[in-house]
Amino acid sequence: MDPGRRSLLKAGGGLAALGGFAFATGALPVRTHLRDIRLVNYRNAALTVDLRLDADGETVYETSLDLDAGEQTHLPCAWPGAAWAYEIAVRLPNQDTWTTSRWDDDGDQCKKIAIREPDHDHVISFFVSPNCENIDTSCG
């Protein structure tokens, strides 16, 4: 075998081994899989919430939701199941600005958005929902 070809094969084998190691150890990026978004109204009154979801910089879901006092709802799975990054934006009645949260975590993600009374320190809060693997959704 020609020495140049042998060197090329060794280099290719080394790159393949390095790629396999990087994949096995999580060194390569893994896309975020958004499995659920739950919206919870902790207020004592009904309200309308404007919501927008972007995946990889493009708006993929936009809606206005009417929530009764104490109501919670899971959004329909109307977004791509996997993206490099998501950003969710929420706006309450009589507000001009959106409150946003962006994430690009690896693997399965389930998000919770809490809406609290106006006198609360954080009227809109974003959380990672626990037990994502136990949430029964059609989002994957």
N, C-alpha and C positions, 0 to 999 in steps of 0.2 A: 504494500500500500504506500502511496506517495506521502512523504512526511507532512506536506502542507494540508493534505486532506485529513490526516490523522489529527493534526492540531485543531482543525476546524470541527471535527467530530467531538473532540474532547471539550472544546469551548461550548459547543451546543449542548452536550450532556451536562456540563456544569451549570449553564443557564437554566436548563430544565429542572435540575435538582434545586437550584436556588428559588425558582418560581414555585415549585411544590412546597418547599419549606415556608416561603412567605405566605402562601395560601393557608397552610396548616396552622401557622401561628397567628393568623389574623393580621399580618402585616399589610396585606392588600386590602384596599377599601371594599366594604360591603355596602350595598345600597340599603337605605331605610325602607322597611316595609310597614306602611301605615295601616294598621288593622282596625282601628276604632277611634272615633272622636265622640266624646260624651259631653253634653252641655247641661249644666245644672244651675237652676235659678234658686238661690238660697234666700231670695227676697220674700217679703210678706205680700207682695203685689205682683200682678202679671206685668210682663214687659215684652217689647219686641227687640230682638237682637239682630243686627246685621253681621254677617259672617262671610269671610273670603278665605279660600285656601289656595295657595300657590305651590306648585311642584316644579322644581328646577327652574324657578323664575317665571313660570307661566301660570295665570289664574286657571284653575281646573274646577273650581266649585265656588259658587256665590249664591247666597240666599238671605232672606229675612225670615226669622222664626218668631212666632208668638209663643211665649212660655207662660203658663199659669204660675201662681205662687207655689214654690216648692217643687215644681215640675223638673224632671230631667228627661233628656231624649238622646238617643244615639243617632248621629247623622247617617243618611244613606251612603253607601260606599260608591260615591260618584267621582272618585279620583283614581289616578294611576296607583296600583298596588305598591309599586316600588319607585323611588326617586333618590337622587343624590342628596337633595335637601327639600324640606317643606317649610313654609311659613304660613301661619294662621293669623288672621286679623279679625278683631271683634270691635264693634262700635255699638254703643247703647243709644237710646233715644236722646235727642237734644244734644248730641255730641258731634263735633266736626272731625275729631281726630280718632284714629284707629289705635287700639292697643294690640301689639303684635308679639308673636313668639316664633323664633326660627330654630329648627333643629336639623341635624344631619347625623344622628346617632346610627350606629350599625344595628342591623337586625330588626326584629319586630318591635313596633311601637304602638301603644294605645295612649291617647291623650284625653285629659279631662279639663274642661274650662268651667270655672266657678264664677258665678255672678253674685256679688254680695250687696248688702245695703249701702247706700251712698256715703254713710259716715264711716265705713270700714276703711282701714289703711290701704287695702288692695281690693278695689271694687271688682276688677277682673283679674283672675289668677289662672295660670296655666300649670298643669301638673302632668306627670307621667302616671297613668293608671296602673295600679298594682295588678298582678295576675293576668297579664295580657294574654297568656296562652289559654286561660280559662274563659275568655270572653267569646261568646258564640256570635260571630258576625260573618257576613258573606264577603268580607274584605280580604280573606285569605288566611 
